[in-house]
């Protein structure tokens, strides 16, 4: 084994113990959760029990005659079943997630809805909020 191969092997052995440590000890969400949202310009979304969700979806509540609800921010897990634990701040993407739709500026006085989804993309909780 040459020197480079030994160094790569040593580095791999040093990193392996950390690969399974995401920092999150929460279980994957498997049923209904209770969602709350703060009424701030950049709200924070929380759910109980604390568990990992695979998608957070924020939409503006718009009347059907005006086009219906419009998505304003979507984040999804990078790996199914290894999403984000509670809480999540609007516009801040946890490392375990990716942004499917960039966060739009929320308007004061407008009505919004946040939904959280499990690994089957089933909505397991939601809340309405007004910044």
C-alpha positions as CSV (number, residue, x, y, z in Angstrom):
1,X,0.0,0.0,0.0
2,X,1.5,3.4,-1.0
3,X,1.6,6.4,1.3
4,X,-1.4,8.1,-0.3
5,X,-3.5,5.0,0.1
6,X,-2.6,4.7,3.7
7,X,-3.5,8.3,4.4
8,X,-6.9,7.9,2.6
9,X,-7.6,4.7,4.6
10,X,-6.7,6.4,7.9
11,X,-8.9,9.4,7.1
12,X,-11.8,7.1,6.1
13,X,-11.5,5.2,9.4
14,X,-11.5,8.5,11.3
15,X,-14.6,9.7,9.6
16,X,-16.7,6.5,9.7
17,X,-17.8,6.9,13.3
18,X,-19.4,10.3,12.5
19,X,-21.4,9.3,9.4
20,X,-24.4,8.1,11.4
21,X,-24.5,11.1,13.7
22,X,-26.8,13.7,12.3
23,X,-27.2,15.4,15.6
24,X,-30.9,14.7,15.4
25,X,-32.2,12.0,17.7
26,X,-35.8,12.5,16.9
27,X,-37.8,9.6,15.3
28,X,-39.4,9.8,11.9
29,X,-42.9,11.2,12.1
30,X,-45.4,8.4,11.8
31,X,-48.7,10.1,12.6
32,X,-50.5,13.4,13.2
33,X,-48.5,16.2,14.7
34,X,-49.7,19.6,16.1
35,X,-48.1,22.4,14.2
36,X,-47.6,26.0,15.5
37,X,-46.3,29.1,13.6
38,X,-45.2,32.4,15.0
39,X,-46.7,35.6,13.6
40,X,-43.5,37.2,12.6
41,X,-42.1,38.5,9.2
42,X,-39.9,35.4,9.3
43,X,-42.0,32.9,11.3
44,X,-40.8,29.8,13.0
45,X,-42.7,26.6,12.6
46,X,-42.7,23.9,15.3
47,X,-44.5,20.6,15.7
48,X,-45.2,18.1,18.5
49,X,-44.4,15.5,19.1
50,X,-40.8,16.3,18.0
51,X,-40.0,14.1,15.0
52,X,-38.5,14.3,11.6
53,X,-40.6,15.6,8.7
54,X,-39.7,15.1,5.0
55,X,-41.3,18.3,3.7
56,X,-42.3,21.7,5.0
57,X,-44.7,23.6,2.6
58,X,-45.7,27.2,3.0
59,X,-48.5,28.7,0.9
60,X,-50.3,32.0,0.8
61,X,-54.1,31.6,1.3
62,X,-55.6,33.2,-1.8
63,X,-59.3,33.0,-2.8
64,X,-60.1,30.5,-5.6
65,X,-61.4,33.3,-7.7
66,X,-58.0,35.0,-7.5
67,X,-56.0,31.9,-8.4
68,X,-56.2,29.8,-5.2
69,X,-53.4,29.1,-2.7
70,X,-49.9,29.9,-4.0
71,X,-46.7,28.2,-2.7
72,X,-44.3,30.5,-1.1
73,X,-41.6,28.2,0.3
74,X,-40.9,24.4,0.0
75,X,-38.2,22.4,1.6
76,X,-37.8,18.6,1.2
77,X,-35.5,16.0,2.8
78,X,-32.4,15.1,1.0
79,X,-32.9,11.5,2.0
80,X,-36.4,10.0,2.6
81,X,-37.0,9.5,6.3
82,X,-34.1,11.8,7.4
83,X,-35.7,15.2,7.2
84,X,-35.8,18.0,9.7
85,X,-36.7,18.1,13.3
86,X,-38.8,20.8,14.9
87,X,-38.5,23.8,14.8
88,X,-37.7,25.3,11.4
89,X,-37.3,29.0,10.7
90,X,-38.8,30.4,7.5
91,X,-36.2,30.7,4.8
92,X,-33.5,28.8,6.7
93,X,-32.9,25.4,5.2
94,X,-31.7,22.7,7.6
95,X,-28.7,20.6,6.4
96,X,-30.8,17.5,6.0
97,X,-33.2,19.4,3.7
98,X,-33.0,21.0,0.2
99,X,-35.0,24.0,-1.0
100,X,-37.4,23.0,-3.7
101,X,-38.9,26.5,-3.9
102,X,-36.9,29.6,-2.6
103,X,-38.6,31.5,0.2
104,X,-40.6,34.5,-1.0
105,X,-41.0,37.6,1.1
106,X,-44.1,37.2,3.3
107,X,-46.5,40.2,3.4
108,X,-47.7,41.6,6.7
109,X,-51.5,41.1,7.1
110,X,-51.7,38.3,4.4
111,X,-52.8,34.9,5.5
112,X,-50.6,31.8,5.1
113,X,-50.6,28.1,5.8
114,X,-47.8,25.8,6.7
115,X,-48.1,22.0,6.2
116,X,-45.6,19.3,7.3
117,X,-45.4,16.0,5.5
118,X,-44.1,12.5,6.3
119,X,-41.9,10.3,4.0
120,X,-45.0,9.2,2.1
121,X,-45.7,12.9,1.3
122,X,-48.9,12.7,3.4
123,X,-49.7,15.9,5.3
124,X,-49.5,15.1,9.0
125,X,-50.1,18.6,10.4
126,X,-50.8,22.2,9.4
127,X,-51.3,25.6,10.9
128,X,-52.4,29.0,9.6
129,X,-50.6,32.2,10.4
130,X,-50.5,35.9,9.6
131,X,-47.2,37.9,9.8
